Amino acid sequence: MPDLRKVGAEIQTAAVGESTRLIISPWTFFSRIKYFILAFFWKALLKSELYHSELKKIFNPPGEKEPDKVKTYPVRKSLKIRIFFPPSYDPAACSNGETAQTKLPTLLTCHGGGFMVGQAHDNDAWNRAFAKRHGFLVVALDYTKTPHGPFPTAIHDIEALVSCVLSDPSLPIDTARVAVAGWSAGANLVLAASQLPSLRGRIRAAIPFYPLVDFVPGYEAKAKGRRYKPALSGFRANEDDFLLRMIGLFDWGYLRPGQRCDDPLLSPYYASPGDLPPNIFLIGCELDMLAHEAWRMACKLAGKRVPALDEAVGREEVAGKGELITEGDERFTWEDATENGSRYRWLLVPDMVHGFDHGTIEGIAKDPVMMEDARIKTAKVIGLIGEWLLSGPLKAES
């Protein structure tokens, strides 16, 4: 636990007059009823969509994005992992429990969904694309959803599954070249699990995509810190952040009254750098209320000035179609190395909303112009991440 006097001073400085919370307050009776009903119907709707998509696979052959293998471990029998091999690797080489001979750099991924919804298959297309492009073994993890599994249940699910995967002799894992990645809530979970003694030192790098890393600032303050661009058309021109409609429900499911918001396992922003993976590549979206805390965490880890909450991320100008800003503007990109050898990188994806690289956003936004832009930028980000890992944290020994 960090020095609470220092934490309090930091929170006071960062809040800029906006609401903060060090301790989770009890939910009102009406809030509990409202969120219970919302959670029940939302999860029922998503489950019906999942069954529908699985039924379609019976009549349509599975596409390229499907995993090469799906398995479970006794420690978490209800949680399936999904395994993607690169094209150069023959999955038969690790079948029937035989020890794999060719060791591969490995990326363990964790899906988002506000800790409440989502499945390991949500990022199949991304996982397949990454494995294919960079020659990685990619393993998608799952975890217990809220409200049945409040904090810290999912963190220990990830801890248990990562330990099993890294000890699995049937998988071709180069245990010296392991990274984790997560989206949104999944990013929070991989950063939290990486701090646990059983995993500390076993993970060389982390790639958090638009992560939730700080539960202390109020959500209204977070929403004011993102960039709004009315010059953009469609979904991206909205005056409000779409996450604001759901964030209260996610809090109700994951948090419990009395929980400290500055607990490093809940809010990795407050973790000691030595307890986190030594190499971290944080990725934010310019049109996302969570971009600011990712930016602040990247700056804090690298020893840079940590921006205040009233400093909006990014810029007012609209970027070109498919454009990433990868040099020359520290609002969007930089990389620093510390004296102890850690490397921290920041990338802000211009003109993109939370979940831009996830198929679910297409149904929410119903904006083909945005999705075309998103697909180009997703492919570019996949390229940047693989190049960063293979040229640095997971570089093969000569």
Secondary structure, DSSP 8 states (H G I E B T S, - for coil): ---HHHHHHHHHHHHTTS-B-SB-----HHHHHHHHHHHHHHHHHHHHHHHHHHHHHHHS---TTS-SEEEEETTEEEEEEEEE--TTS-GGGG-TT---SS-EEEEEEE--STTTS--GGGGHHHHHHHHHHHT-EEEEE----TTTS-TTHHHHHHHHHHHHHHT-TTS-EEEEEEEEEEETHHHHHHHHHHTSTTTTTT--EEEEES-----SB-HHHHHHHS---TTS-GGGG-SS-GGGGTHHHHHHHH--TT-BTT-TTT-GGGS-GGGS-SEEEEEEEEE-TTHHHHHHHHHHHHT-----TTS-SS-SS---TT----SS-TTTEEEEE-TTS-EEEEEEEEEEETTTTSTHHHHHH--HHHHHHHHHHHHHHHHHHHHHHHHTTT----
